[in-house]
């Protein structure tokens, strides 16, 4: 009895697809670099260069260098005419309590949602993160603040920002808490620690990387917001983006692109400092976790 032999199976034309994948891997860094230059580099270059030009050179913003740098004069004019000190204090008055409050309450809520496994908690978690995809109704928010007597106040604006970005914090922190071993909390409870003490001494230090990331995002949103601030505190409290919108629309900086871009650079410096500090916290948190 003879054993039937099987015909060899042809591998198929896999070489061209492999070549295409290899070619794409070689081209991909170049494409990414070009996208960064076009989407980020060119606009940033126009802002930085135009902020140092005179009014005549900045009538038509372009990529060309100025005939002479005038950063000092432009920054001084913006500082005096644009009410920058008052707007800076107003932005800090709103941003700092909003960021601290949303991080504190959001991290506590995330800890509870991550440690309780039940259908009710799953529903609450879905409701908590629904704010990411469901934008708040501006008219309803303003009417509610008027009923509470908080319309046009810093407290009302802080409450609006906390309600808007609570979902973002819960979404980030809940997933991170689930990666923390429960045994750490159980050991603290055996030693007699209360829930708040367990959170403050065990959970909160481990949340430093994710809280730093959330801080960057929320500071970016709050610091640059002009839409909700215009409806809630417009005309009653100066913030940097709201003040820029008001002075530009009033004609103070009409066709003065060098002053507008100088204002933008001046407004971006505090946020850049926050980003650098938080970025260091992210790196330190990741490396300390790796060593552990």
N, C-alpha and C positions, 0 to 999 in steps of 0.2 A: 504494500500500500504506500503510495507516494504522498508526501506531505505537500499541500498546495503552497505555493510561494505568493507572497503579497507584493504587488507592484510598488515601487518606491513612490512616496507622496512628494509631489513637487512643492518646494517651499513657497512658491509664488513670488510675485514681483515685490519683495520687501525692500530691496536696495534703494529704489527711488524715494520711498516714503522716509526711510532712515536718512537719506541725504537731505530731504526737505527739512526734517526735524533738526538735523545738524546745522543746516544753513540758517534756520530761524533762531537757534540758540546763539549763533554768532552775530546775527543782526539785531536781536532783541535789546542788548545793552545800548546800541546806537540809537534805536528807536526811542527807548525810554529817556535817554539823555536829550535827544531832540525835543521830546514832548515837555520835559522839564524846562528847557531853555525857552521854548515858545510860550508855554502857559504861565511860567513863574518868572523866569529870568528877564524876558523883555519888558513885561509890565513893571517889575521892580526897578529895572534900569531906567525906564522913563521917569518913574517917580523920583528916584534919587537924583538923577541928572537935572530934571526940571526944577527941583526944589532949590538948586544952587544957581539958577539963572536969574537974569533980570526980567522985568515985565515984557520988554520988547523981544527978548530971545525966547520967552515962554508963551508967546501968543499962539503958536502952533506946536504943541508938544511933540517931540520926535526923539530919535536916538542920538542926535548930535551932541557933542560936548559944548558947554557954554564958553563964551569968549572970556569970561572971568567968573570965579566962584564967589557967590554972595550968600553963603549959608548964614553967617552971623546977622546980616541985615534982615534977611527973610524971617529967621527965627525970632528976632527981636520984634519985628512988625507983627508977626502972628501972636506973640506972647502978649503984646500990649493991646492990639485991636480986637483980638478974638476971644478975650475973656478966658484965657487958658487956665489961670490958677483956680478960678471959681468952678470951671467945668471939670478940672482934674479932681478937685475935692468932691464935687457932686458924683463923679463916676466912682471914686473910692467909697463914698458913703453908701452907694447902692451895691457895688460889686462885692466888697469884702463880707458884709453880713450875709448876702445871698449865697455866696460860695461856701462860707463856713456852715451856714445853716443847712443847705441842701446836702453837703457832704456828711454832716453829723447825722441828720435824720435819715438820709438815704442809706448810709452804711448800717445803721441800727436796723432799719426795716429789711435790708438785704440779709443781714445775719439771721433774723427770724425766719424769713422766707426760705433761706437755704437749708436751715436745720429742721424745719417742720415738713414732713412728707405726708400730705393729705390732699384730698380733692379740693377742700376749701382753700388751702394755701396755693394750690395750682391756679385756682380761679383768681385769687387775690394777686398772684404774680402776673397773670395775664392782664388784669386790669391796671396793675402798677406800671407795666411797660407799654401800655397802649398809647400813652402820651407821646411816644416816639413817632408814631405814624398818624396820630390824630392831632392836628394843630388846634390851639385854643381859639375860641371865638372872641375876637377883640371886643365887639359890641357888648356881649354878655359879661366879659370881664370888667369893662368900664362901668356898666350898670351895677354890677355887684359891689365894686369898690365904692361907688357913690352911696349905695345903701348902707355900707359899713362905715362911711365917713372917712375912707382912706384914699379917695381919688385925689390925685395931684400931690401925694405925699411920698416921701422916700420909703416909708413902711409899706405902703401899698405896692410900690414898684418892687421892693424886695420880695414880698409875698408872691407877686406874679412870676418873677424869675424862679423862685423856689418851686412853685407849682409846675412851671414849664419844664424844668430840667431835672426834676426828681426821678422821672422815668429813665433818663440817661444814666444816672448814678446807680439806680437799682439794677438796671440791665448789666452794667459793667461789674458791679461789686458782687452780685449774687453768684454769678458763675465763678468768680475768684474764691469766694468763701467755700464753695463746694469742694475745692481742691485742698483745703486745709484739713488735716486729720482731726477727727472728733476727739481722739484720745487726749489731745492737749487740753481741751475744755473739760473733759471728764476728770483729768488729774487736778485741775484747778478747783473744780467743785468738791472733790474729795477733801481738799485742803480747807474747805469752808468758804470759798469765794462766792460772792453773790453774782447774779447775772451781769450787772453793769461792771463789776470789777473784772469778771472774766472777759468781757468785751474790751475793756480799756487796757488790760495788761496782756492778753493773749491775742485777741483777734485784730485789734486796731493797729499794732505795730506791723503785723504781717500784711496789712492792706496798704502799706505805704506805696508800692509801685502802682497799683490800680487807682488809688486816690490821687496820685500825682498826675496820672493820665487824665482822670476826670477833671482835675483842677485846671489843666491846660485847656480842655475843651470848653468848660463852663466859663472860664475867664474870657476866652475868645468870643463866645456868644454874647456874654453880658457886656463886655467892654465895647464891642462894635455894634451893639443893637441901637437902632434909631427908630424902628417901626413901632414897637410896643411902647418905648419911652415917649414917643411923640403923642400917643393917645392917652397915656396914663399921667405923665408929669410934664408934658409939653407946655412951656411958658412959665412953669412954677419952679422947676429945678433944672439947672444946667448940667448936662453931661457932655463929654467930649464929642462923640458922634452927633448928638442932637444939636450941640452948639455949632458944629461945622455945617450941618444942614441949614440951620437958621441964618447964619451969617452969609453963607453962599447964596441962598435963595433971596436974601434981602438986598443983594447987589453989592455988598461990601467987598467981596472977592470976585466980582464979575470980571471975567477975562484975566484975572490975576492967578493963572495956573501955578506960578511959582509959589504964591502964598498958600494956595490950597494944598499942594503937594508937600510944602513945608509943614503945614498943620498935620497932614496925614503921617509924616515921619515922626513928628513930635508926639502924636497920639499913640504911635506904635511902640515907642521906646519902653514904657512901663510893662507892656505885655511881653515884649522881648525878654526883659529881665525875669519875669515870672516863668517864661518858657525855659530859660537857661537853668534856673534854680530847680524847677520841677523835673527837667530832664536829668539833672544830676541825681535827684532822689530816685528816679526810675532805675538808673544804672546801678546805684548803690543797693537798692532793694533787690534787684535781680542777682547781683553778685553775692550779696549776703545770703540769699536763699540758696544759691548754688553751693556755697561753702557748707551751709548746714546740711 
